[in-house]
Amino acid sequence: MRGLINLPIVPMRLNASETSEMTSQLLYGELVDIIEMDELWFFVSNHADQYSGWVDRKMIKIIDDVEFNSIAKSQPIITSNPFMEYIDSVTSEKYYLPAGSVLNKQKKGYFVLNSKKIDLQSYYLEDLYGLNSQHLVYIAKQFLNAPYLWGGKTILGIDCSGFVQLSFFICGMQLPRDASHQLIFGVQVDFLADAKAGDLAFFENSHGLITHVGILINNHQIIHASGWVKIENIDAYGIISSISGEYTHTLSVIKRYF
C-alpha cells in the first residue's frame, strides 16, 4: 500500500502508541510506503529517505499506485519557509505548512491544497534553491532559535540531524535522517582550516559514536541544533559554548557534499 501526507506535520513513532517516543516527522506532501498495519497504526517508510516508523493510520491518505508513481516522478516545489493559507473563506479554516513541505500538484503558477487552488506567486515560493553554500547557509539561518526537539523537523522543534537533512532537502539534496548515516556520504575534509561554508561537521561521544552534526558557516563558525538552533564558534577540538565558553561537542569528522 502507498500513502500521501496531506496534513502539515505527522509524527513518526518508535512503537504503535501515542505515548511512544517520536523518532521523526513527515511533512506535507511526502510519500510513504506502508509496510505493516494494525487496527489503529501503519508502519511506514518515508519514500524519500527510507526512514521508518509507526504513524496513526488516520493521518495517512491512502493512494493508488498510479497516483503514487505520478507524484514520485514529478518535479515538486519545496517550500523554503512556513506559510499559512485560508482554504475555506466561510469558516475561516486555515492550513499551515512548514518549510520543507512538498507541493506535488503545482501547475501553471498554482498548486492544489485540499481542493483549493493556491497562487504560488502570492507566497514568492521558488523552485529548489540549488545546492550551493550561499543558499544552504541562508536556509539554515531561517531556523535560528528553533527549540531542540528529538525527532523534530520544523521551526517549532527540530533535532540536529533533522535540521541538517531539512536544510539540504530544501536546497535540492536528499540526505539520510540520522547523523551517523549522513556521515557515510560526502568527501572528507582533513583539516578544519580547509573547511568551507556548507560542509558538515560531525561530533562524537566518549565512546567514539557520532551523536551530533552541524553545518559550517566558515572554518570557525557552525550553525547547529543543541538546546536551540544557534551559531557558535568551533575549533579543531570542537564546539565552544557561546554562554559558558566551554567545549560542548568533540569534533570527529568534516565532510563536503558539493
C-alpha positions in Angstrom: 0.0 0.0 0.0 1.0 3.6 -0.6 0.3 6.8 1.2 0.5 10.6 1.0 0.9 13.1 3.8 -1.8 15.7 3.5 -1.5 17.2 7.0 1.1 19.8 7.8 3.2 17.6 10.2 2.7 13.9 11.1 4.8 12.3 13.9 6.6 9.0 13.4 6.9 6.9 16.5 9.1 4.1 17.7 6.1 1.9 18.6 2.4 1.9 17.7 1.3 4.1 20.6 0.6 7.8 21.0 2.8 7.7 24.2 5.7 6.2 22.3 8.9 8.2 21.5 8.7 10.4 18.4 11.6 9.4 16.2 10.9 11.7 13.2 8.2 13.7 11.4 6.6 13.6 8.0 5.8 16.9 6.3 3.0 17.8 4.0 3.3 16.2 0.5 5.7 13.4 1.4 5.1 9.9 0.1 5.2 6.8 2.3 5.3 3.1 1.6 3.0 1.2 4.1 4.9 -1.9 5.3 2.7 -3.2 8.1 -0.6 -2.3 9.7 -2.6 -3.0 12.8 -6.1 -1.8 13.8 -5.0 1.8 14.5 -1.5 2.2 13.1 0.6 1.9 10.0 4.3 1.1 10.0 5.6 3.2 7.1 8.8 4.1 5.3 9.4 7.6 4.1 9.8 7.1 0.3 12.4 9.8 0.1 14.9 8.7 2.8 13.6 5.2 3.7 13.3 6.2 7.4 10.6 4.2 9.0 8.3 4.3 12.0 4.7 4.0 13.2 2.1 6.5 12.2 -1.5 6.9 13.3 -3.4 5.5 10.3 -5.9 8.4 10.4 -3.1 10.7 9.4 -2.2 8.9 6.2 -4.1 9.4 2.9 -4.2 6.1 1.0 -3.4 6.5 -2.7 -3.2 4.0 -5.6 0.0 3.1 -7.5 -1.0 5.3 -10.4 -1.2 8.5 -8.3 1.9 7.4 -6.2 4.0 6.9 -9.3 2.8 10.2 -10.9 3.8 12.1 -7.8 7.1 10.3 -7.3 8.1 11.1 -10.9 7.1 14.8 -10.8 9.3 17.8 -10.1 7.8 19.2 -6.9 8.3 22.6 -5.4 9.8 22.5 -1.9 8.6 25.4 0.4 11.5 27.4 1.7 9.6 29.0 4.5 6.5 28.3 6.5 3.2 29.8 5.3 -0.5 29.9 6.0 -3.4 29.8 3.7 -7.2 30.1 4.1 -8.8 27.1 2.5 -12.4 28.0 3.4 -13.3 31.7 3.5 -16.7 30.9 5.0 -15.4 29.0 8.1 -12.0 30.8 8.1 -10.4 27.3 8.1 -6.6 27.7 7.7 -3.8 25.4 6.7 -0.2 26.0 8.0 2.6 24.4 6.0 6.1 24.1 7.4 9.3 24.8 5.5 10.2 21.7 3.6 6.6 20.8 2.6 6.4 19.2 -0.8 4.0 20.8 -3.3 3.4 18.0 -5.7 0.3 19.2 -7.7 1.5 22.5 -8.9 0.7 23.6 -12.4 0.8 27.0 -14.3 1.5 29.1 -11.2 -0.7 27.4 -8.7 -1.0 24.2 -6.6 -3.9 22.4 -5.1 -4.4 22.4 -1.3 -7.4 20.4 -0.1 -9.2 21.0 -3.4 -8.5 24.8 -3.4 -6.2 26.4 -6.0 -3.4 28.3 -4.2 -1.5 31.0 -6.2 2.2 30.3 -5.9 3.1 33.9 -6.7 1.4 35.3 -3.6 4.0 33.5 -1.5 7.0 34.0 -3.7 7.7 30.4 -3.4 10.6 29.3 -5.6 11.7 26.0 -7.1 14.6 24.2 -5.5 17.2 26.8 -4.5 20.1 24.8 -5.8 22.8 23.3 -3.6 25.4 26.0 -3.0 26.9 27.4 0.2 25.1 30.7 -0.1 21.6 29.1 -0.4 22.3 26.4 2.2 23.5 28.9 4.9 20.6 31.2 4.1 18.1 28.4 4.6 19.8 27.1 7.7 19.7 30.6 9.3 15.9 30.6 8.9 15.8 28.1 11.7 17.7 30.1 14.2 16.2 30.0 17.7 14.0 26.9 16.8 13.9 24.8 20.0 15.6 21.4 20.1 13.0 18.6 19.8 14.1 14.9 19.4 12.6 13.7 16.1 11.5 17.2 15.1 11.8 18.7 11.6 10.2 22.1 11.8 10.7 25.6 13.2 8.6 24.7 16.2 11.1 22.0 17.2 14.0 20.3 15.4 16.9 18.0 16.2 20.4 18.2 14.9 20.2 15.7 12.1 16.7 16.8 11.1 18.0 20.4 10.9 20.8 19.3 8.5 18.6 17.0 6.5 15.8 19.6 6.0 18.2 22.4 5.1 19.8 20.3 2.4 16.5 19.0 1.2 15.1 22.5 0.6 18.2 23.2 -1.4 17.8 20.1 -3.5 19.8 17.2 -1.9 18.3 14.3 0.0 20.4 13.2 2.9 19.6 10.3 5.3 17.7 11.2 8.5 20.3 10.3 11.2 23.7 11.9 11.7 25.6 8.5 11.6 24.1 7.8 8.2 24.7 11.3 6.9 28.4 10.7 7.7 28.6 7.8 5.2 28.3 10.2 2.2 30.4 13.2 1.1 34.2 13.7 0.8 36.3 14.0 3.9 38.0 17.3 4.7 41.1 16.6 6.7 41.5 19.9 8.5 39.1 22.5 9.9 41.3 25.2 8.4 40.3 23.8 4.9 36.6 23.7 5.6 34.2 26.0 3.8 30.6 27.1 4.1 28.1 24.1 3.7 30.5 21.4 5.0 29.1 19.2 7.7 30.9 18.8 11.0 30.2 15.5 12.9 30.8 15.1 16.6 31.5 12.0 18.8 30.8 11.0 22.3 33.3 9.4 24.8 32.7 6.0 23.1 33.6 7.4 19.6 30.0 7.2 18.4 28.6 10.0 16.2 26.0 11.8 18.2 25.8 15.3 16.7 26.1 17.2 13.4 26.0 20.8 12.3 26.5 23.0 9.2 29.7 25.0 9.0 29.3 28.7 8.1 33.1 29.0 7.6 36.1 27.4 9.2 35.4 28.9 12.7 31.6 29.1 13.0 28.9 26.5 13.0 25.1 26.5 13.0 23.6 23.6 14.8 20.6 22.4 16.9 21.6 22.0 20.6 19.1 23.3 23.0 18.0 25.5 20.1 19.3 26.3 16.7 22.3 28.7 17.1 25.6 29.9 15.7 28.7 29.1 17.8 32.4 29.1 17.4 34.3 25.9 16.5 38.0 25.0 16.6 39.9 21.8 15.9 38.8 20.3 19.2 35.1 21.1 19.0 32.2 23.5 19.6 32.7 26.3 22.1 29.6 27.3 24.0 28.6 30.9 23.4 27.3 31.0 27.0 29.9 29.2 29.1 32.9 29.3 26.8 33.4 25.6 27.4 33.6 22.8 24.9 30.2 21.1 24.4 30.9 18.7 21.5 34.0 16.9 20.4 34.8 17.2 16.6 35.2 13.9 14.8 34.9 14.3 11.1 34.2 17.0 8.5 32.5 16.1 5.2 31.9 18.0 2.0 28.8 17.3 -0.1 29.0 19.7 -3.0 
